[in-house]
Amino acid sequence: MSTSTSTVDNLLAAADREWRALGIRRRDRVTLTADLRTELEAAAVDGLDPAELLGTDPTEFALRIAEEAGMERTPPRYGQILGVASAGATLSLVVGYVVAIGLHQAFVSAFDLSRDARVPVWLAAGVFYGGVAAVVIAGAVLAVRFALRDTPRIRHTTTRMTLLLPLAAAAGIAAAAAFGRSLDFPLTPLAIGTEVAIVLAAFLAATALARRWSVTAAE
């Protein structure tokens, strides 16, 4: 492969990454790539450096090409989606807590165990944290799906949230537990706040990834 061909391929790959991040549909990216390849290869044939056509900021150049071509974009709206997901998760957690308190006696009666019964700590912890995670995830997904129902590709986003959030919750809880264990589980505000921040970071990262996945995979 010649140096000019390699340069063109690298420039096209960089432009395609920018178009994907902008939410431009795949078939439109193919058209843009074909047109840009023609221009870059023509420049190389004329003895020009293909990179000179893109200027000092290839990202801005890719954006300008897409705008000039009138390509339809799917706005990521990360901030809006993260905000709604967080609000939905918080609201569902509060409602879940109130319901759990209200039905506490019913739960005790339904699942009452004899004094001789010994429930493994890992099982009790798994049920507790799993239940909390399920409530939070359901609240976040439903909030995004219905509050932002008019947002492009929001259904795809919530589908991917359903896939990614359970994994993120498990990873975040495990990381928070590992952090707490390393300090012998201190009940200080700083330690508890750090553990909450770890889980929250995993939640937000998975939500943002779900949105990016749905936007960049646009057909």
N, C-alpha and C positions, 0 to 999 in steps of 0.2 A: 504494500500500500504506500503510495507516495505521500510526501510530507503535506502537500496541499490538500489531498483527499482526507488525510487524518485530521487536519485543521478544520476542514469543512464539517466533518462528522462531529468533532468536539463542539464546534459552534452551534450546530443544529441540536445537539443533545442539551446544551445549556439553554437554548431558546425553548425547547420543548418542555424542560423543567419549569420554566417561567410560565408558559402557557397552561401547563397542568395546574400550577399554583393559582392561576387566575380563574380556574374553573371553566376553561374553554373545552368544548366537547371534542371527543377523540377524532371524529371525522373532519372537524374544522382544523384540528392540529395537523392532520395528515395533509390537508390542502396548504396550510401555511408552510409546513416543512418542505413540501415539493416546490413551492414558489421560491422560498428562500434558498433552497439548494441550487436551483437554477441560477439565481443571481450570484451566489458565492462561487459556483464553479465557473461561471462566465468571467468573473473577476480574476480567478486564478489563471484561466486561459490567457487573459490579457496581461498577465504578469503582475497583477496586483495581489497584495496580501488580503485574503478574505476577511481577516480580522479587522482590517481598516474600515470595511463597510459598516461594521457594527459599532465602531467608535470605542470610547473608553468605558462605556457602560452597556454591555450586551443585554442586561436585564431590561433597561429602559428601551433599548432598541426593539426587543421582542414585544414589549408592551405597546410601543408605537405602531408596529406592524399590525398587531391584532386590532387596535383601535381604528386604524386606517381601513382595514378590511371589513370593519363592521361586524366582527365576530361576536356571537352571543356569549356572555359570560355568566357564570353562576357565582354570585357573591358569597364568599366564605362566611362572613358575619360571625366570626369566632366569639367576639365579646358578647354579642347578644345571646348566642346559643349557650355559652358557658354560664352566663348570668341566669338564664331561665332554668337550665339544668340544676344549678346550685339552689335556686329558690325552690324548685320542685322537690329536690332531695331533702332540703331542710323542712319544708312543710310536711312532707310525708313522714319524716322522722318524728316531728312533734305530734302529728295526728296518731301515728303508730304508738307512741309512748302513752298518750292519753287513753287510747283504746285498751292497751295492755294493762294499764292501771285499773281501768274500769272493769275489765274482765278478769282481773287477777284471781278472785275467788273461784270463778268458774274454771279457770285453768288449773288451779290447785285441786279442785274436786275431780276434774277429768283425768289429770295425770298424777294423782296422788300415789306415792310409792311407799312401801313399807319401810320401817326404820332400818331394816336389815339390808335394804337395797343400796348398792354402791354404784353410782354413775361415774364413769371415768371422766377425769377433768377435761381431757381433750374432746370428749363427746359433748359435754355440757358447753364448753367454750365454742365448739363448732356450731352447735345449734343456735346459741345466742348470737354470735357474730354473723353467722349465715343468715339468720332471720333479719338482723339489722341491715345487712347488706342488701338483701332482697327488697326490703321496704324502700331503702334509699334509691336503689336502681330503678325500681318500678316508678317511683315518684319523679325521678329525673327524666326517664324516657317518656312518660305520659305528658309531663309538662312541656317538653320540647315538641312532642308530636302534635299536641292540640293548641298550645299557645302560639306556636310558630307554623301552623298548618299551611299558611300561604307562602312560606319561604321555599324557594326552589330546592328540590332534592332533599326535603326534610324527612320524607319517609325512608329514604335510603340511609340518612344519617341516624335515625332512631334504630333502624335495623342493625346497623353496625355498632351502635351504642350497646344494644342488647348482647352482642357478641363480645365486645371488648370490656365493658364495665365489670362483669363478674371476674374476669382475669385480673383486671386492675385492682379490684377490691381484695382479692386473695393475695396479690403481691404486696399491696399497701399494708394490709393487716399483718402479714408475715414480717415485713420490714419494720413496722412499728413495734411488733412483739420482740423482734431481735434487738432493736434499740433499747427497749425497756429492760430486757433481760440482761443486756450488757452493763446496765447500771443498777441491777438488782431491783428493778421495778419501783423506783422512787415515786411517791405520790406528790411530787412538787408541781407547781403550776408550769414551770419551764419544761419539765419532762413530759407532762401530759400534753402540753401545747405542741411540743415537738412531734409527739406520736400522732396527734390529730392532724398536724400539718403534713406529715408523711402520707397519711391516708388521703387527705384532701388533694395533695399534689398528684397522686396516682389517679384519682377520680377526674380531675380537670384534664390531665394529660390524655387519658383514654377518651374523654369526650371530644377534645380537640382533634385527636387522631381519627376518631370516627367521622367527624365533619370533613377533615381533609381527605380522607379516603373516599367519601361519597362525592366530593367535589372534583377531585382529580380523576375519578373513574367515570366521569360523565361521558356518555356516548355522543 
